[in-house]
Amino acid sequence: MRVYLDNNATTIVDPKVFAEMVPYFCQMYGNPNSLHQFGSESHPALRKAMDQLYAGINASDDDDIVVTSCATESNNWVIKSIYNDYILNGDKDHIITSEVEHPAVGSSCKFLETLGVKVTYLPVDSNGVINVEDLKNAITDKTALVSIMWANNETGMIFPIEEIGAICKERGVLFHTDAVQAIGKIPVDVKKANVDFLSFSAHKFHGPKGIGGLYIRGGQQLTPFFHGGEHMGGRRSGTLNVPSIVGMGKAMELAVENLDFEKNNVRRLRDKLEDAIALIPETLVIGTKEQRVPNTILVSVKGIEGEAMLWDLNKSGIAASTGSACASEALESNPVMEAIGAEADLAHTALRLSLSRFTTEEEIDYTIEVLNNAVTRLRAISSTYAYAPSWHVSKL
């Protein structure tokens, strides 16, 4: 059996999405900016897709949603344009983010630090979530932007976005959120959250790869990341990827329609898998079920390197992921596990299992069986587990 449990990395394109895209490859393939009928015949589909995107996050007509290549581009655009628009002229010099942001945010902030920008990286608690009091205390009159993700890609933990948005609005600070891991899993409402900028990627909610978007609240200025034409109202130059835009719009519509399914069916399967993992001695799942998106488990299994577990799962046809990565000389520990204060050995054992609405009961039953067998085999040969002194007591 082949089981895909790496849906926080990417998702299958929903067949309904693919069917919607097909006509715009070889039938209605004209450049939509051209004046002839080959160009104009795709306009209705583009308008429909944009309407689906606006409706999906409850954006208003006064707001902008600009199509980008992915959320990485969207995140870079916001953070670097804030530098151009608010920091370079000397008005502001400070950005606030968290220690567990996606590298597209974290690395962009690190880059701005080389240009003299002050960046505050808010710590997270043992569940991997920031304390809003820390945010309040970090904001100054020089703060140009707060960038906090809606849901964490490793742990699945949901951040208090509405509360953060209210604080930023009260203090007059722009607020950006990376909502990549939230859309399609929990309701996302830009009005309730008081966000100024929101990033998303279609391939995280069963749309095509290589297409994403950036929501910009009405009235907010943002220096274009790309120059060269009047596409997207002059905010993002480049010929429109019509098939992918159509697919992203349909994927957004289906994502919203399936929120109850995520809340009930996907969560039930996730909890079944998690409860089975909890029966294995000396395992630790990060974060409470209630505060996580319905599909995600980040677990540490004492005595087993994450890559070793992936190897066993992959041999049995199961796809999962780990935050640690193999390097030539050493293993890098999971940065999110480090941020929540996990001990060094636990930070190397992280395993992420992420489901989707296409995950079946049979696949979860099979995964439970394979996972138990893998733990038994790997612990039997683990130098840090099988041969631990008899007096050793785990701190898990």
N, C-alpha and C positions, 0 to 999 in steps of 0.2 A: 504494500500500500504506500502511496505517496501522499504525504500530509504537509501542507504549507502553513506554518505557524510563525511567519516572519512578516506579518501584514503591516507592522509599523515601519518596515523598510520600504515596501511597495505592495500594491494589491493587484489582483487580476482585474483586467478591464471587464466590466460587466458586459455580457453579450448584447444587452439592450443599448448600451453606450456605443459599442462597436458598430452595430447595425445603423445607428444614427449617423455615424461618421462616414460610412462607406461611400455614399454618393458624391462626396466632396473631394475624392481623390481623382477619379477618372471621368466623371460625368460633369459636375459643376466645379471645374478646377480653375476658373479664371481668377485673376488678381482682383479682390473686391474693391480696390481703389481705381480700377480701370473704368472708363465711361461706357464701354460697349456692353452688350447683353451678357457676354461670358463673365464679365466682372460683376454685374449687378444682380445676377440670378442667385447669388449666395447671400444677398443682404437680408432677406427674411429670416434665414436660419441663424445668421449672426445676431440679429436683434432678439430673436427668441432665446438664444443661448445667454446673452447678456442679461435679459430679464430673469432667467433662471438663476443666474449668479446673484443678482441683486436680491431676489426673493429669498434665496437660501440663507443669507446672513442678515436679512431685514434691513438692507440699505435703502436709502431714499433716493429720489430722483436728483436731489441736489448734491449727492455724493458721487464720487468716481470709483469705478472698479477698472483698473488698468490691467490688461492681460500681459503677463510676463512669461519667461521660460520656465520658472519654478519659484518656490519660496526662497531658495538661496539668493536668487537675484532680487526678489522683493525685499528681503531682509537687508541685503547690502545697500540697496537703493535708499531705503529709509535712513539707515544709520549714517551713510556717507553724505547724503544730501542734507541731513540735519547739521552736519559739520559745515557744509558749504553755506547753508542758509542762516544758521543761528550762532555758530561758534567762530567761524573764520573772521567775522567782522568784529569780534571782541565782546559781543553782548553776553554770551554764555560760554561756559568752558567745562560742563559737567554732564555726564550720562550715567544713568543707573540701570543695571541689569542684574541677573542672578548668576550664581556659580554653576547652574545646571542648564544653561541655555544651549540650544543647538550650536555647533561650531560656526554656522553662518552668521549668527549674532555675536558669539563670543570672540571669534577671530576678527570680525570687523571692528569690534571694540578694542581689541588688542592693537590692531593697526592704527586706530585713531590715537591710542596712547603714544605711539611713536611720533605723532604730530603735536603732542602737547596737551591732548584732551585728558581731563581727569575722569576716570571711570570707577564707580563703586560697584563691586560685585557682592550682592546681598547673599549671605549664607542661608542654608536651608536647615530645617530640623531633621530629626531622625526619620521622618516620613518623606523627606525630600521636597518640602514646601517652604516658601519664605514666610516670615512673620511680617505682617503689614505694619507693625510698629517700627520695625527696622527701616521700612520704606519711608514712613513719615519722618523719621529722624534723619534720613539720608538726603532728603530733598532740601535744596538751598535755592536762593534767588538766582544762582548761576546754573541751575539744572535745566538743560535744554530738552532732554528726552528720558522717559522711562520705557524700557523694553523688557517685558516679562512674558514668557510663553503662556499659552492658555492651558496646555496639558503637556507633560513631559514625555518625550519620545522613548525614554528608557523605562521609567517607572510607571507611566500612565497616570501619575498623580495630577489632579486638577488644581490649578491655582485660583485664588480668590479674585478673579478678574474684575467682577463688578465692583468689589470693594476697592481694588487698586485703581480702577477707572474713576471712581468717585473722588478718591484722594487726589489724583492728578488733576481732575477738573477743578477741584476746590483750590489747589495750589497754583493753577495756571501753567501746568507742565504738560507737554505733549506726551501722549501714551501710544506706544506701539506694542502689538502682541503677535507672536508667531502662533497661528491657530492651526498649523499643519496637522497636529495629532488630535484636534478637537472636532473638526468638521466631519460629519458622518458618524460620529460616536455619541456626541452630546449636543444639545441645542446651542447654537452660536448666534447671538443677537448683538450687533454692533451698537444699537441704540441703548439697550439696557446696560451694556458694558462701558459706554462712554469712551470707546476707543477712537483714536484719530487715524491710526494706520493698522491694517491687519493683513498678514501674509498667509497664503495657502497654496497647496500644490494638488493638482487633479489626481495624480497617481496614488495619493494616500486614501482617496475615497472612490476607488474603482473607476477612475478615469484614465486617460492616456498619460504616458510619461512625456516630459519635456514641455509642459504647459502648466502655468500657475497664474496667480493673480495678486494684486495689491489693492486693498480697499483704502481709499483716501477720503476722510470726512470732508463734506462740502466746505469750501472756503479755505482749506489748508493748502498752502503752497509747498511745492517740493521740486527742487531742481531736477530736471530730467536726467536719468542715468545714461540713456542713449540719445544721441542727436543725429539728425539726418533727414527727417521728414515730418509730416503732419499726422502720422498714424496715432491712434488713440488720443485724439485731440492735441497732438504735439507733445504728449507726455512720455511716449515710448515709441521711438521710431523702429521701423522694420515691418516688412510685409506680413500681414496677418496670416496665422496658421489656421485656416478655416476649419479643416477637419477636426483638429484638436480643440479649438474653441467650442465647436458644436458638441464634441464629446464631453468636454468639461462641464458645459451647461447641463447636459443630460445627466451626467454623474452627480452634479450638485442636487438636481431635482430628486433623483432616486435616493441620494443620501438622506435628504430631509424626510422623504416618504418612509424610510426604513429606520428612523430613530427609535420607534417603539420596539421594533424587532431587535435592534441593538441592545436596548435597555432590558428586554426580557429574555429573548432566546440566546443571543450571544453571551450575555452576562451569565446565564444559567450554565452554559457549556464551560465558560471561563472558570466559574466557581466550582464546577465538578472537577476540572483538572487541578485547580488550586487546592481543593480539599484532599484530593488524592496525594498531592505533593506534601501537604501538611502531615500526612501519616508517615512519611519517611523521616526517621530520626535525624535531628540536627540539620534542618533546613530552615531558611529564613526568607520570607516573602516581604518585599519592601512596600510599605504603605497599606492603609486600610482599604478593604474592598469598596466601601461606600464612597471614598474620595478619589477613586480611580476611574478612568474611562472603562467601559464594560469589557474590553477585549484584551487587556494587558496584564501580564504577570512578569515581575522581575524577581528571580529567586536565586539565592546562593545555597549551594549544596556543599556542606563541610567536607573538605578533603579532596574535592574534585575541581581541577582547572576547567574553566569555561570551555576552552578549545577542545579538551578531551571529551567533554560531554557532547559538544557539537559533532565531533567525529563519530561517536557511537550513534547519535540520532540520525546523522546523515547516512550512515551505512544502512539504516533501516528505512530510509526514504523520508525522514522527517526534517523539515527545514525550520531552524530557529536561529537565534543570533546571540552574540555576547558582546559586551562593551570592551572587553580586553582584546588586544590585538597581538599577533605574533610579530616580533621583530627579530633581527638576526642574532642578537645576543641575549635579549631579555623579553619577558612578557610585560606589557603595559596593563596596569590595573584599570578597572572601570572608573572613569572620572566622577560619575554620579555617585557610585558607592563611596568613593573617597570624600565627596562633598557632604554626604550624610554622616560621616564619621565612622564608617565601617573599618574594622581592623584590616591590616594589609592582606592577610590570607583570604579573607572573605571578599575583598575587592577584586581578587583574581578569579572568583568562582561564579561571577554573575552569569545568569542564563535568562534571556528574554524570550517569552512565548507570547505571541500576539495573534489573536483569532480575527475572523471576519464573518460577515453574514453568509459566506459560502462554506464555512467550516461545518462539518457534520458530526453527529453523535458518534458514529462509527470511527471517525478519525480521532476523536478525543479518547475513546476507549482503547484504541490501538496505541496512542501516544502514552497513555498511563502505563500500559504493559511494557512498552519499550523503555520508558524512563526508569521504571523500577528495576528492570534487568540491567540497565546501564549503570545505575547507582551501585548495585551489588557488585558488578564486575570491576568498575573503576575504583571503588573503595578498597576492594581486595588487593589491589596493586598500588595503592596510593602510599607514598612514603610519609605523608603527613597525616594519614588516617589509620591505615592498617597497622602501622608499626609505631603508633604513638604509645608512650609509656602507660602502664596500667594505672598509674596514679593521676594521669591527665584528666582534667575536667573541662569540657568545652564551655566556652563563654557565650555560645550562641543563645 
